[in-house]
Amino acid sequence: MYRRTLLVGCLLPVAVAGCLGARVASDEGAGVPENALQEAYILDLEPPENSIDEDEPVCEFNELPDAAQHEFEQTIEDGEHRVEETPVIRQRGCHNGYIEYEGSYYWLRISVDSG
């Protein structure tokens, strides 16, 4: 009996606060404040190395999904690659580490640009 009272007493204020603070998304702005920062991810590479320590974790380029391979190759071509969504290569855990590509090891760095 007391559990229900306690549960209702704890959950009711949370539910009311959630309802009062909710924003309704519209076509104009889709519920995002005008002054919200747009984050972007920047991928860049250190110059390639021919060998690294055995202890270093390495991602094999051929084992990456196609989208991650594209991000990596785009970074090699451009020297830096900017994406608006979380990079696929980051989701694979291959960020801020080495990627073996065509016999060389590239240190991939991903940073966030909040401006």
N, C-alpha and C positions, 0 to 999 in steps of 0.2 A: 504494500500500500504506500509506504513512504518512498519507495523507489520511483513510483510513477510521479508523485508530487515533486520529488527532486529532479527527475528527468524533465518534466514539463517546465519547472522553474528555471532550469539551466538552458533548455533549448529555445524557449519562447523568446527571450531577449535577443538571442542570436538570430533567430528567424526574422524577427521584426527589423532588426538592424540591417540584415541582408536585403530585405525588401525595400527599406527606405533608402538604402545607399545604391541600389541597382540603377544602372543607366540603360536607357532604351536606345538600341542602335537604330539609326535612320539611314536612309540612302546618302544623306549629306554628311560625310565625315565618319560614318559607320561607328559612332560611339567613341571615337578616339579624340581626345582633346586636341585643339588646334596647336598647342604648344608642346605636344608630345615629340620626343626625340625619335628619329628614325635611325635604328641601328643598322650597321652594315658590317660585314666581316671582310677582312683583308687578308689574303693568303700571299705569303712571299717566301722565297727560298734563299738559303745560304748557297754559295758556290758548291758544286758537287765535290765529293771526296771519293778516292778510289778504295779506301779501306777505313774501317772504324773498329772500335773495341768490340770484342765478342759479347760483352755484357749489355751493349746497347740494344734496345728493342728496335726491330725493323719491320716495317710493313712492306710486303711484296706488291709492287704495282699491279702485276697480273691477277692478284687475288682481290683487288678492289672492285666494287661495282662500277658499271659503265659511267655513271654520273660522277663518281669520285675520280675516275681516271680522266674524265674530261676536265674537271676542276684543276687537277694536277698539271695536265698538259697545257692548259690555258695559262697557268701560273708560270710554267717554263717559257712559253712563247712571249708573254707580256712582261715578265719580270715581277709582276704583281697582279693579283686577280681579286676583284671586288664582287661580293655577292650580297644580296639583301636578305636571303634566308640562311638559316644555319647550314654551313657547308656539309655535304654528304660525307666528305672525307673526315670531318670532325666527329660525326656520328659513329664512324668506324673506329675511332680511337687512334687515328694516325696523325693527329695534329701535335705540334711541338715535339716532333721526333723524326727519325730517319725513314725515308722511303727509298727502296732499291728500285732503280729505273735504268735500264739499258747498261748494266754493269757499274753504275755509279750510285753513291748514296747522297741523297739530298735531305737537308734538314728543313722541314716544313714548319713554318711559324704562322699561326692564325691569331690575328688581333681584332679587337672590336673598335669600330669607329662610331661614336655616339653623336655625331654632329652632322 
